[in-house]
Amino acid sequence: MNKKILVTQSSMPTLEEYVEEIKDLWETKWLTNYGNKQELLREKLCEYLKCPNIFLFVNGHMALYNAIKFFNLKGEVITTPFTFASTTHAIVQNGLKPVFCDIKKSDYTIDADKIEELITPNTSAIVAVHVYGNPCDVEKINEIAKKHNLVVIYDAAHAFGVKYKGKSILNYGDVSMLSFHATKVYNTIEGGACVYQEKNWEQRFIELSNFGITDYEKVESVGMNGKMNEFQAAMGLCNLKHIEEEIEKRKKVFMRYIENLKDIDGIKIPKIREDVELNYSYFPIVVEENYPLTRDELVKKLNEENIYPRKYFYPLVSDFDCYKNDYDSNETPIAKDIASRVMTLPLYANLELEDVDHICRVIKKYK
Ligand SMILES: *Cc1c(COP(=O)(O)O)cnc(C)c1O
């Protein structure tokens, strides 16, 4: 194949739509610092996501960093090593110690049955990830957190619009963080948010996202600059108008993969669950032992056909150069094994179904 198929492609409104949305910025000259567009976007996102409160940030990492900062935690945080660098970095940057818990084979989220054995007197929180948009075992995690008085923060970077038992997954835990990065299902170019239940938490989020400033002549804490600007919010307003159509198109691609790959022995595909409404953000496959090629060999074969999946998530965070001296990734054997076998296939709204068929033909060819 001549055209290059990358793992993702950013969703964008038409140029005209975006220009129309940003036009009044040349009149107001208000480009950032909690402008009208970000205010409107907050409202619209609460409505769409069916969440009571949302606070916008310049990117997802800043949202997650501040979600953790919000609670003034100390000590250890139980988390998953099967995630993007951001999750663990946000914990470490808050002066906390990540304690890695293994994941479930079925959906790659944290194994809630293994959390309690990792709890010590120093444990203050659980930071779990709805990885690939798969909901964590939120009920069990909630139970454990209540019993041990722990804060629960969800990295919901992959879970925009995901529903569990008919309810937004973002309404579980103390705070859920979203990423609106260009590569995610819904984007504001770069951007992110915290979803929370208590309306009066807003003041603290303003403080945390604006250098700890609480009044013109008052700075109460050592805060960051985490504000979303008006050009980002404008992109968000435009993209939100098309989100349902985008997710519907992604679903078609996702289902086409399932149709093509469901009978291939040795290729594990995502399971469709009755109680979960996915956003079809990723199509992870796991190359099992009885497939004739290894994951890396299959990636190479796909690359030769101009197809570029991603080894997402590999390596495991606990194997990163910056963490490997402090951790032994063999202590989370399932996560370690999955990281060595997983890849996410190209998936975006405008991916042609014929291209999906072609990608699947390459995968089937070796079986
Ligand atoms: C994308 C992502 C983030 C970070 O979001 P940014 O908006 O890129 O800062 C955090 N966690 C996970 C799991 C992600 O995929």
The ligand as a Gaussian input file, in Angstrom:
#p B3LYP/6-31G(d) Opt

LIG

0 1
 C       -2.803000      11.391000      26.983000
 C       -2.712000      10.821000      28.357000
 C       -2.388000      11.624000      29.472000
 C       -1.869000      13.011000      29.389000
 O       -2.635000      13.898000      28.714000
 P       -1.999000      15.138000      27.927000
 O       -3.222000      15.903000      27.546000
 O       -1.236000      14.614000      26.779000
 O       -1.149000      15.898000      28.886000
 C       -2.441000      11.036000      30.728000
 N       -2.766000       9.754000      30.894000
 C       -3.060000       8.957000      29.851000
 C       -3.421000       7.530000      30.115000
 C       -3.007000       9.451000      28.553000
 O       -3.241000       8.630000      27.518000

